[in-house]
């Protein structure tokens, strides 16, 4: 004998509706009767709207990830630039110090 557990059937149908697998053109009358028997209310247009919103959200997420990647690259470049700038500043100080030492050596040579 075959029997159906209405609660399990109701849960499975709600899952199919949620995942968009319930909408097909076959057995429309049977589906409507089954939904009525199991007291499941559904809006077939709602699934389309949800699907469209999901698509928009996925595009936004992809765009957001791309922007974050670009910001990370920018941060890395900025850090690299700052490090190079600091090295350049140190080189200038060393060069100035080197010039001062050379000038002092010149003065010493003149005194000798």
Buried (B, 14 or more C-beta within 10 A) or exposed (E): EEEEEEEEBBEEBBEEBEEEEBEEEEEEEEBEEBBEEBEBEBEEEEBEEEEEEEEEEEEEEEEEEEEEEEEEEEEEEEEEEEEEEEEEEEEEEEEEEEEEEEEEEEEEEEEE
